[in-house]
Amino acid sequence: MMDWQTYLSDWELIAEEQGFKTRKLIEVGGCAVWASEKGDPSLPTVYLSSGVHGDEPSGPQALLNLLRDGFFGEEYHWLICPALNPTGLQAGTRENARGVDLNRDYFMCEAEEVCAHIEWLKSQKIPDLFLSLHEDWESSGFYYYEINCGGKGVGYQSIMSAASAHFSPEPKLMIDDHPVTERGWIFHSVEPDLPEGWPEAIYLAKMGCPLSLTFETPSSADLSDRMACHQAVVKEAIVRIPQSYNF
């Protein structure tokens, strides 16, 4: 099992070296929930998050690798929350230490982590692009959700091409009760599946974020492959989608 205290310490140190300002949104179970910011807020804002489900470790590790590699340059205003559920990550559970699925709590706001995160989001410029890194224990391939307030999908071919070096598209035509738009791609409405069970992506859409992509890698695959896939699709999204939107 990973040492998540070391991860959080590494994130804080490397983020500072890479020009980020990092603040502690809250401490739960002796673990910090970090939020890092870099760049001029007048630039297009790209927000990335991971680790909201504690049994999905590849996203936080992928973001740390990108951070360490100096991927987050000067062309955007960056916001990153790398490990939103540190007690879940420590325990290897989807929910936090109190049994709350944080990614269904962005309407009810019962968990202190979510309340602190929402207060921070409210204090920030609304992102132009939101990327969320997840895993799926029931999938065998890569897929992603898109919420697009402009109503037009972007970047499907390039994102799937980037993922294909690591995983085939998820073969199911119905994923979590959602029909796929194309193989491995779910074009989701701005409305939640459950009226009171808002995930982070729905909350961002309701805030006014025009575009969000939630990337899902198969949890049954090797961790290194899941991490590499996340890194590849994040890089591709950052390159291709701002071009499509004329950021």
PASEBA-1860 file (N, C-alpha, C; in nm, 3 decimals):
! residues 247
1> MMDWQTYL> 0.084/-0.120/0.000/0.000/0.000/0.000/0.088/0.125/0.000 ~ 0.042/0.227/-0.068/0.121/0.349/-0.080/0.124/0.426/0.052 ~ 0.231/0.500/0.072/0.244/0.587/0.188/0.191/0.725/0.148 ~ 0.067/0.751/0.183/0.003/0.875/0.137/0.050/0.997/0.214 ~ 0.098/0.981/0.335/0.158/1.095/0.405/0.282/1.142/0.331 ~ 0.363/1.047/0.284/0.480/1.084/0.204/0.437/1.150/0.074 ~ 0.333/1.097/0.012/0.281/1.158/-0.111/0.244/1.304/-0.087 ~ 0.170/1.331/0.019/0.125/1.467/0.047/0.242/1.560/0.075
9> SDWELIAE> 0.342/1.509/0.146/0.463/1.589/0.171/0.538/1.616/0.042 ~ 0.550/1.514/-0.041/0.617/1.530/-0.171/0.544/1.632/-0.257 ~ 0.411/1.623/-0.259/0.335/1.717/-0.341/0.362/1.861/-0.298 ~ 0.355/1.886/-0.169/0.376/2.023/-0.120/0.514/2.074/-0.159 ~ 0.617/1.992/-0.142/0.754/2.033/-0.172/0.775/2.055/-0.320 ~ 0.734/1.960/-0.403/0.758/1.970/-0.547/0.673/2.081/-0.608 ~ 0.551/2.098/-0.559/0.466/2.206/-0.609/0.533/2.342/-0.585 ~ 0.591/2.360/-0.469/0.661/2.486/-0.441/0.779/2.503/-0.536
17> EQGFKTRK> 0.854/2.396/-0.560/0.967/2.404/-0.652/0.922/2.439/-0.793 ~ 0.800/2.400/-0.830/0.748/2.424/-0.965/0.669/2.555/-0.974 ~ 0.675/2.636/-0.871/0.613/2.769/-0.877/0.469/2.776/-0.832 ~ 0.417/2.669/-0.772/0.281/2.670/-0.721/0.276/2.725/-0.578 ~ 0.165/2.786/-0.546/0.133/2.818/-0.408/0.031/2.715/-0.360 ~ 0.062/2.648/-0.252/-0.023/2.540/-0.203/-0.079/2.577/-0.067 ~ -0.208/2.556/-0.052/-0.272/2.583/0.077/-0.345/2.458/0.125 ~ -0.355/2.448/0.255/-0.427/2.337/0.318/-0.573/2.377/0.333
25> LIEVGGCA> -0.661/2.308/0.262/-0.803/2.339/0.273/-0.860/2.292/0.405 ~ -0.812/2.177/0.450/-0.857/2.118/0.575/-0.763/2.003/0.608 ~ -0.759/1.964/0.733/-0.686/1.844/0.773/-0.784/1.743/0.829 ~ -0.779/1.622/0.776/-0.869/1.515/0.822/-0.786/1.392/0.853 ~ -0.806/1.338/0.971/-0.732/1.218/1.009/-0.582/1.236/1.002 ~ -0.535/1.358/1.030/-0.393/1.387/1.023/-0.339/1.408/0.884 ~ -0.427/1.412/0.783/-0.385/1.428/0.643/-0.438/1.560/0.587 ~ -0.354/1.629/0.513/-0.394/1.755/0.452/-0.468/1.732/0.321
33> VWASEKGD> -0.567/1.816/0.295/-0.627/1.826/0.162/-0.567/1.949/0.098 ~ -0.479/1.927/0.000/-0.406/2.037/-0.063/-0.482/2.095/-0.182 ~ -0.463/2.225/-0.203/-0.506/2.293/-0.326/-0.390/2.379/-0.372 ~ -0.346/2.358/-0.494/-0.229/2.428/-0.547/-0.271/2.518/-0.662 ~ -0.208/2.636/-0.669/-0.241/2.735/-0.772/-0.113/2.792/-0.831 ~ -0.116/2.814/-0.961/-0.001/2.871/-1.030/-0.049/2.952/-1.149 ~ 0.014/3.067/-1.173/-0.012/3.142/-1.294/-0.103/3.262/-1.274 ~ -0.116/3.338/-1.380/-0.194/3.461/-1.383/-0.342/3.428/-1.399
41> PSLPTVYL> -0.428/3.470/-1.306/-0.571/3.440/-1.320/-0.638/3.501/-1.442 ~ -0.571/3.596/-1.507/-0.629/3.651/-1.630/-0.614/3.554/-1.748 ~ -0.528/3.454/-1.733/-0.512/3.351/-1.835/-0.626/3.250/-1.825 ~ -0.647/3.169/-1.928/-0.746/3.061/-1.916/-0.713/2.970/-1.797 ~ -0.815/2.933/-1.724/-0.797/2.854/-1.603/-0.826/2.706/-1.629 ~ -0.729/2.623/-1.597/-0.744/2.478/-1.608/-0.737/2.420/-1.467 ~ -0.839/2.347/-1.429/-0.846/2.286/-1.297/-0.842/2.134/-1.310 ~ -0.756/2.071/-1.231/-0.744/1.925/-1.229/-0.765/1.874/-1.087
49> SSGVHGDE> -0.832/1.759/-1.076/-0.848/1.697/-0.946/-0.837/1.546/-0.958 ~ -0.805/1.483/-0.846/-0.797/1.337/-0.841/-0.810/1.293/-0.696 ~ -0.819/1.163/-0.678/-0.819/1.107/-0.544/-0.945/1.132/-0.463 ~ -1.057/1.164/-0.528/-1.181/1.183/-0.453/-1.236/1.049/-0.407 ~ -1.200/0.943/-0.477/-1.230/0.806/-0.435/-1.099/0.740/-0.391 ~ -1.095/0.692/-0.268/-0.970/0.644/-0.212/-0.919/0.513/-0.267 ~ -1.003/0.440/-0.339/-0.958/0.315/-0.401/-0.916/0.336/-0.546 ~ -0.885/0.461/-0.581/-0.844/0.496/-0.717/-0.713/0.576/-0.711
57> PSGPQALL> -0.600/0.508/-0.685/-0.474/0.578/-0.658/-0.399/0.628/-0.780 ~ -0.436/0.584/-0.900/-0.353/0.618/-1.016/-0.360/0.765/-1.052 ~ -0.474/0.830/-1.028/-0.486/0.971/-1.061/-0.391/1.059/-0.982 ~ -0.391/1.049/-0.848/-0.295/1.127/-0.771/-0.150/1.102/-0.812 ~ -0.115/0.976/-0.838/0.022/0.946/-0.877/0.054/1.006/-1.014 ~ -0.042/1.003/-1.106/-0.020/1.061/-1.238/0.002/1.212/-1.229 ~ -0.078/1.280/-1.147/-0.061/1.424/-1.132/0.074/1.457/-1.069 ~ 0.118/1.376/-0.973/0.249/1.400/-0.913/0.360/1.382/-1.016
65> NLLRDGFF> 0.348/1.282/-1.101/0.448/1.263/-1.207/0.451/1.382/-1.303 ~ 0.334/1.431/-1.343/0.328/1.547/-1.431/0.389/1.669/-1.363 ~ 0.361/1.685/-1.235/0.418/1.797/-1.159/0.569/1.786/-1.154 ~ 0.618/1.669/-1.122/0.762/1.647/-1.112/0.832/1.671/-1.246 ~ 0.763/1.639/-1.355/0.820/1.656/-1.489/0.813/1.799/-1.541 ~ 0.753/1.889/-1.464/0.744/2.028/-1.507/0.641/2.053/-1.615 ~ 0.537/1.969/-1.620/0.437/1.982/-1.726/0.355/2.110/-1.715 ~ 0.330/2.155/-1.594/0.240/2.269/-1.574/0.317/2.400/-1.592
73> GEEYHWLI> 0.313/2.452/-1.714/0.394/2.568/-1.751/0.326/2.701/-1.723 ~ 0.362/2.800/-1.804/0.318/2.937/-1.779/0.201/2.980/-1.867 ~ 0.152/2.891/-1.953/0.051/2.931/-2.050/-0.090/2.937/-1.995 ~ -0.113/2.878/-1.877/-0.246/2.876/-1.817/-0.239/2.914/-1.669 ~ -0.354/2.945/-1.617/-0.373/2.958/-1.473/-0.416/2.821/-1.423 ~ -0.332/2.758/-1.342/-0.354/2.620/-1.300/-0.412/2.614/-1.159 ~ -0.511/2.528/-1.141/-0.563/2.492/-1.011/-0.561/2.340/-1.002 ~ -0.504/2.287/-0.893/-0.493/2.141/-0.880/-0.525/2.100/-0.737
81> CPALNPTG> -0.615/2.003/-0.724/-0.640/1.934/-0.597/-0.602/1.788/-0.619 ~ -0.485/1.746/-0.575/-0.433/1.614/-0.616/-0.489/1.496/-0.538 ~ -0.540/1.519/-0.417/-0.582/1.406/-0.332/-0.697/1.453/-0.242 ~ -0.817/1.456/-0.298/-0.931/1.514/-0.228/-0.981/1.427/-0.112 ~ -0.946/1.301/-0.112/-0.995/1.209/-0.009/-0.877/1.136/0.056 ~ -0.795/1.206/0.134/-0.674/1.141/0.186/-0.702/1.027/0.283 ~ -0.810/1.035/0.362/-0.836/0.924/0.453/-0.881/0.800/0.377 ~ -0.954/0.820/0.268/-0.990/0.706/0.183/-0.870/0.646/0.114
89> LQAGTREN> -0.780/0.733/0.067/-0.658/0.684/0.003/-0.573/0.604/0.101 ~ -0.564/0.653/0.224/-0.488/0.580/0.327/-0.547/0.441/0.350 ~ -0.679/0.433/0.351/-0.746/0.306/0.381/-0.770/0.220/0.258 ~ -0.756/0.280/0.139/-0.786/0.208/0.016/-0.935/0.187/-0.006 ~ -1.016/0.280/0.045/-1.162/0.269/0.032/-1.216/0.382/-0.054 ~ -1.325/0.354/-0.124/-1.390/0.455/-0.207/-1.432/0.575/-0.121 ~ -1.491/0.547/-0.006/-1.544/0.651/0.080/-1.435/0.706/0.173 ~ -1.467/0.816/0.239/-1.374/0.870/0.338/-1.384/0.790/0.468
97> ARGVDLNR> -1.312/0.834/0.570/-1.308/0.758/0.695/-1.444/0.747/0.763 ~ -1.535/0.838/0.730/-1.669/0.836/0.790/-1.771/0.767/0.700 ~ -1.724/0.706/0.592/-1.813/0.629/0.506/-1.890/0.710/0.405 ~ -1.847/0.834/0.378/-1.916/0.920/0.282/-1.847/0.912/0.147 ~ -1.925/0.890/0.042/-1.873/0.898/-0.094/-1.865/1.046/-0.130 ~ -1.746/1.101/-0.126/-1.730/1.245/-0.147/-1.780/1.289/-0.284 ~ -1.768/1.201/-0.382/-1.808/1.240/-0.517/-1.958/1.223/-0.542 ~ -2.035/1.211/-0.435/-2.181/1.220/-0.442/-2.231/1.321/-0.339
105> DYFMCEAE> -2.142/1.407/-0.292/-2.173/1.493/-0.178/-2.168/1.642/-0.212 ~ -2.161/1.676/-0.341/-2.143/1.817/-0.376/-2.274/1.895/-0.383 ~ -2.384/1.833/-0.345/-2.509/1.905/-0.322/-2.541/1.910/-0.173 ~ -2.537/1.795/-0.107/-2.570/1.789/0.035/-2.459/1.846/0.123 ~ -2.335/1.830/0.079/-2.219/1.886/0.150/-2.216/1.839/0.296 ~ -2.218/1.708/0.314/-2.214/1.651/0.449/-2.072/1.632/0.500 ~ -1.978/1.608/0.412/-1.840/1.579/0.452/-1.760/1.708/0.466 ~ -1.678/1.715/0.568/-1.600/1.836/0.591/-1.500/1.862/0.478
113> EVCAHIEW> -1.450/1.754/0.416/-1.360/1.773/0.302/-1.431/1.844/0.187 ~ -1.554/1.802/0.159/-1.629/1.863/0.049/-1.666/2.007/0.082 ~ -1.707/2.033/0.204/-1.741/2.170/0.244/-1.622/2.263/0.226 ~ -1.504/2.219/0.270/-1.384/2.301/0.255/-1.347/2.318/0.109 ~ -1.363/2.212/0.031/-1.331/2.219/-0.111/-1.424/2.316/-0.183 ~ -1.553/2.311/-0.153/-1.648/2.402/-0.216/-1.617/2.546/-0.182 ~ -1.584/2.573/-0.057/-1.549/2.711/-0.020/-1.429/2.760/-0.099 ~ -1.332/2.673/-0.120/-1.215/2.711/-0.200/-1.255/2.735/-0.345
121> LKSQKIPD> -1.335/2.645/-0.403/-1.379/2.663/-0.542/-1.452/2.795/-0.559 ~ -1.535/2.831/-0.463/-1.610/2.957/-0.472/-1.518/3.078/-0.471 ~ -1.401/3.064/-0.412/-1.307/3.176/-0.404/-1.221/3.190/-0.528 ~ -1.231/3.094/-0.620/-1.146/3.093/-0.739/-1.224/3.139/-0.862 ~ -1.148/3.177/-0.963/-1.209/3.201/-1.094/-1.271/3.070/-1.144 ~ -1.387/3.079/-1.208/-1.451/2.960/-1.263/-1.361/2.900/-1.371 ~ -1.328/2.773/-1.361/-1.238/2.714/-1.461/-1.297/2.715/-1.602 ~ -1.208/2.729/-1.699/-1.247/2.714/-1.839/-1.249/2.566/-1.879
129> LFLSLHED> -1.169/2.487/-1.811/-1.159/2.344/-1.839/-1.134/2.270/-1.708 ~ -1.208/2.164/-1.686/-1.191/2.080/-1.567/-1.159/1.938/-1.611 ~ -1.051/1.883/-1.558/-1.011/1.745/-1.583/-1.009/1.669/-1.451 ~ -1.080/1.557/-1.447/-1.091/1.477/-1.326/-1.042/1.336/-1.355 ~ -0.956/1.284/-1.268/-0.892/1.154/-1.291/-0.953/1.049/-1.199 ~ -1.007/0.944/-1.260/-1.078/0.840/-1.186/-1.036/0.702/-1.236 ~ -1.089/0.600/-1.169/-1.076/0.461/-1.213/-1.212/0.393/-1.202 ~ -1.225/0.280/-1.270/-1.348/0.202/-1.265/-1.313/0.056/-1.242
137> WESSGFYY> -1.364/0.001/-1.133/-1.336/-0.139/-1.099/-1.412/-0.237/-1.187 ~ -1.509/-0.190/-1.262/-1.590/-0.280/-1.343/-1.557/-0.272/-1.492 ~ -1.464/-0.187/-1.529/-1.432/-0.170/-1.672/-1.308/-0.251/-1.708 ~ -1.292/-0.276/-1.837/-1.172/-0.343/-1.887/-1.092/-0.252/-1.980 ~ -1.146/-0.136/-2.012/-1.079/-0.042/-2.101/-1.093/0.101/-2.051 ~ -1.041/0.193/-2.131/-1.047/0.335/-2.097/-1.177/0.396/-2.148 ~ -1.232/0.487/-2.070/-1.344/0.568/-2.119/-1.345/0.701/-2.046 ~ -1.427/0.793/-2.094/-1.439/0.921/-2.025/-1.578/0.981/-2.042
145> YEINCGGK> -1.614/1.061/-1.942/-1.736/1.141/-1.946/-1.701/1.282/-1.992 ~ -1.788/1.340/-2.071/-1.775/1.480/-2.109/-1.903/1.554/-2.071 ~ -1.888/1.663/-1.998/-1.997/1.757/-1.975/-1.959/1.885/-2.048 ~ -2.037/1.922/-2.144/-2.003/2.034/-2.232/-2.123/2.127/-2.240 ~ -2.112/2.242/-2.174/-2.224/2.336/-2.171/-2.248/2.400/-2.307 ~ -2.150/2.389/-2.397/-2.168/2.439/-2.533/-2.241/2.342/-2.622 ~ -2.258/2.219/-2.573/-2.338/2.121/-2.644/-2.268/2.050/-2.758 ~ -2.138/2.072/-2.775/-2.066/2.011/-2.887/-1.943/1.939/-2.834
153> GVGYQSIM> -1.934/1.809/-2.861/-1.819/1.733/-2.816/-1.691/1.774/-2.887 ~ -1.581/1.768/-2.814/-1.451/1.806/-2.871/-1.346/1.703/-2.835 ~ -1.253/1.679/-2.926/-1.132/1.605/-2.894/-1.144/1.456/-2.879 ~ -1.256/1.395/-2.920/-1.274/1.252/-2.895/-1.164/1.168/-2.959 ~ -1.138/1.189/-3.087/-1.040/1.106/-3.157/-0.901/1.121/-3.097 ~ -0.862/1.243/-3.064/-0.727/1.264/-3.011/-0.713/1.207/-2.871 ~ -0.815/1.218/-2.789/-0.808/1.161/-2.654/-0.803/1.009/-2.659 ~ -0.886/0.948/-2.741/-0.884/0.803/-2.751/-0.753/0.753/-2.812
161> SAASAHFS> -0.697/0.830/-2.903/-0.568/0.793/-2.960/-0.459/0.795/-2.853 ~ -0.460/0.897/-2.768/-0.361/0.905/-2.660/-0.376/0.789/-2.563 ~ -0.500/0.752/-2.534/-0.524/0.641/-2.441/-0.488/0.506/-2.501 ~ -0.494/0.495/-2.633/-0.482/0.365/-2.700/-0.344/0.302/-2.683 ~ -0.243/0.380/-2.652/-0.111/0.324/-2.626/-0.110/0.240/-2.498 ~ -0.213/0.256/-2.416/-0.219/0.189/-2.287/-0.340/0.097/-2.273 ~ -0.456/0.143/-2.323/-0.579/0.064/-2.310/-0.664/0.080/-2.435 ~ -0.737/-0.025/-2.466/-0.841/-0.016/-2.568/-0.961/0.060/-2.510
169> PEPKLMID> -1.047/0.113/-2.596/-1.169/0.175/-2.544/-1.254/0.073/-2.469 ~ -1.318/0.115/-2.364/-1.410/0.028/-2.292/-1.514/-0.026/-2.391 ~ -1.531/-0.160/-2.400/-1.618/-0.217/-2.503/-1.768/-0.207/-2.474 ~ -1.807/-0.183/-2.350/-1.949/-0.180/-2.318/-2.019/-0.064/-2.390 ~ -2.141/-0.091/-2.432/-2.223/0.013/-2.494/-2.310/0.086/-2.392 ~ -2.313/0.033/-2.270/-2.383/0.095/-2.158/-2.289/0.091/-2.039 ~ -2.253/0.207/-1.986/-2.158/0.216/-1.875/-2.226/0.288/-1.759 ~ -2.237/0.220/-1.645/-2.305/0.278/-1.529/-2.440/0.338/-1.566
177> DHPVTERG> -2.515/0.264/-1.645/-2.649/0.304/-1.689/-2.649/0.422/-1.785 ~ -2.532/0.453/-1.841/-2.524/0.560/-1.941/-2.493/0.498/-2.078 ~ -2.573/0.525/-2.179/-2.537/0.481/-2.314/-2.417/0.560/-2.365 ~ -2.325/0.493/-2.431/-2.209/0.564/-2.483/-2.249/0.641/-2.609 ~ -2.182/0.754/-2.629/-2.202/0.834/-2.750/-2.120/0.776/-2.863 ~ -1.996/0.745/-2.831/-1.906/0.667/-2.916/-1.835/0.571/-2.823 ~ -1.766/0.472/-2.879/-1.698/0.373/-2.794/-1.601/0.444/-2.700 ~ -1.622/0.427/-2.569/-1.534/0.487/-2.470/-1.565/0.632/-2.436
185> WIFHSVEP> -1.678/0.685/-2.482/-1.709/0.827/-2.460/-1.856/0.843/-2.423 ~ -1.880/0.904/-2.307/-2.016/0.933/-2.261/-2.034/1.083/-2.259 ~ -2.126/1.133/-2.339/-2.159/1.275/-2.339/-2.272/1.295/-2.239 ~ -2.238/1.351/-2.124/-2.330/1.359/-2.010/-2.395/1.496/-2.004 ~ -2.520/1.499/-1.962/-2.588/1.627/-1.945/-2.534/1.699/-1.822 ~ -2.575/1.824/-1.804/-2.532/1.901/-1.687/-2.616/1.869/-1.564 ~ -2.710/1.774/-1.577/-2.793/1.736/-1.464/-2.738/1.609/-1.399 ~ -2.748/1.599/-1.266/-2.696/1.481/-1.197/-2.783/1.358/-1.220
193> DLPEGWPE> -2.722/1.241/-1.207/-2.799/1.117/-1.215/-2.894/1.103/-1.096 ~ -2.848/1.149/-0.980/-2.929/1.148/-0.858/-2.950/1.293/-0.814 ~ -3.073/1.335/-0.787/-3.100/1.476/-0.759/-3.014/1.536/-0.649 ~ -2.985/1.458/-0.546/-2.906/1.509/-0.434/-2.766/1.450/-0.429 ~ -2.731/1.369/-0.529/-2.601/1.302/-0.529/-2.505/1.361/-0.629 ~ -2.477/1.489/-0.614/-2.393/1.558/-0.712/-2.247/1.515/-0.703 ~ -2.185/1.476/-0.813/-2.039/1.463/-0.817/-1.974/1.599/-0.840 ~ -1.844/1.601/-0.825/-1.769/1.725/-0.843/-1.792/1.786/-0.981
201> AIYLAKMG> -1.796/1.703/-1.085/-1.810/1.755/-1.221/-1.943/1.827/-1.241 ~ -2.051/1.776/-1.181/-2.180/1.843/-1.190/-2.175/1.976/-1.116 ~ -2.112/1.977/-0.999/-2.099/2.103/-0.924/-2.025/2.207/-1.007 ~ -1.917/2.166/-1.073/-1.842/2.260/-1.157/-1.928/2.311/-1.271 ~ -2.006/2.224/-1.333/-2.095/2.267/-1.442/-2.197/2.367/-1.391 ~ -2.253/2.343/-1.273/-2.350/2.436/-1.216/-2.286/2.569/-1.180 ~ -2.157/2.567/-1.147/-2.083/2.692/-1.123/-2.065/2.774/-1.250 ~ -2.069/2.705/-1.365/-2.049/2.773/-1.492/-1.928/2.728/-1.569
209> CPLSLTFE> -1.858/2.623/-1.520/-1.746/2.568/-1.596/-1.799/2.510/-1.727 ~ -1.751/2.557/-1.843/-1.812/2.518/-1.969/-1.781/2.376/-2.015 ~ -1.670/2.319/-1.967/-1.626/2.190/-2.019/-1.554/2.110/-1.912 ~ -1.599/1.988/-1.891/-1.527/1.899/-1.800/-1.516/1.761/-1.861 ~ -1.401/1.698/-1.836/-1.374/1.563/-1.881/-1.335/1.480/-1.759 ~ -1.401/1.367/-1.742/-1.368/1.275/-1.634/-1.310/1.148/-1.695 ~ -1.181/1.126/-1.673/-1.110/1.014/-1.733/-1.116/0.892/-1.640 ~ -1.146/0.776/-1.697/-1.162/0.652/-1.621/-1.070/0.544/-1.677
217> TPSSADLS> -0.979/0.494/-1.593/-0.894/0.382/-1.631/-0.939/0.256/-1.556 ~ -0.912/0.137/-1.609/-0.959/0.014/-1.545/-0.874/-0.024/-1.424 ~ -0.938/-0.032/-1.308/-0.865/-0.059/-1.184/-0.797/-0.195/-1.183 ~ -0.845/-0.288/-1.265/-0.786/-0.422/-1.267/-0.650/-0.425/-1.337 ~ -0.616/-0.321/-1.411/-0.489/-0.315/-1.483/-0.376/-0.275/-1.389 ~ -0.252/-0.294/-1.434/-0.136/-0.255/-1.355/-0.140/-0.106/-1.324 ~ -0.099/-0.072/-1.203/-0.099/0.068/-1.161/-0.016/0.154/-1.255 ~ 0.099/0.104/-1.298/0.186/0.183/-1.386/0.117/0.216/-1.517
225> DRMACHQA> 0.038/0.122/-1.570/-0.035/0.147/-1.694/-0.146/0.249/-1.673 ~ -0.215/0.239/-1.561/-0.320/0.336/-1.532/-0.263/0.476/-1.518 ~ -0.151/0.487/-1.448/-0.086/0.617/-1.432/-0.044/0.673/-1.567 ~ 0.019/0.589/-1.649/0.069/0.635/-1.779/-0.046/0.680/-1.869 ~ -0.157/0.609/-1.864/-0.272/0.647/-1.945/-0.327/0.782/-1.899 ~ -0.341/0.800/-1.770/-0.388/0.929/-1.719/-0.296/1.043/-1.764 ~ -0.167/1.021/-1.753/-0.074/1.126/-1.794/-0.089/1.157/-1.943 ~ -0.106/1.054/-2.024/-0.117/1.074/-2.169/-0.243/1.151/-2.206
233> VVKEAIVR> -0.356/1.116/-2.145/-0.481/1.183/-2.184/-0.488/1.325/-2.127 ~ -0.429/1.347/-2.011/-0.421/1.485/-1.959/-0.339/1.571/-2.053 ~ -0.224/1.522/-2.094/-0.140/1.598/-2.187/-0.215/1.628/-2.316 ~ -0.283/1.528/-2.370/-0.354/1.547/-2.496/-0.468/1.647/-2.480 ~ -0.542/1.636/-2.371/-0.652/1.730/-2.348/-0.603/1.873/-2.335 ~ -0.493/1.891/-2.266/-0.439/2.026/-2.246/-0.392/2.085/-2.378 ~ -0.341/2.003/-2.466/-0.293/2.052/-2.596/-0.408/2.076/-2.692 ~ -0.501/1.982/-2.703/-0.602/1.986/-2.810/-0.724/2.071/-2.777
241> IPQSYNF> -0.775/2.057/-2.657/-0.903/2.120/-2.628/-0.895/2.272/-2.625 ~ -0.793/2.333/-2.564/-0.785/2.479/-2.573/-0.779/2.530/-2.716 ~ -0.718/2.454/-2.806/-0.716/2.495/-2.947/-0.858/2.497/-3.003 ~ -0.937/2.396/-2.970/-1.074/2.388/-3.020/-1.160/2.501/-2.965 ~ -1.131/2.542/-2.842/-1.211/2.646/-2.777/-1.150/2.785/-2.792 ~ -1.037/2.793/-2.863/-0.970/2.922/-2.882/-0.937/2.990/-2.749 ~ -0.883/2.912/-2.657/-0.841/2.968/-2.528/-0.737/3.077/-2.553
END
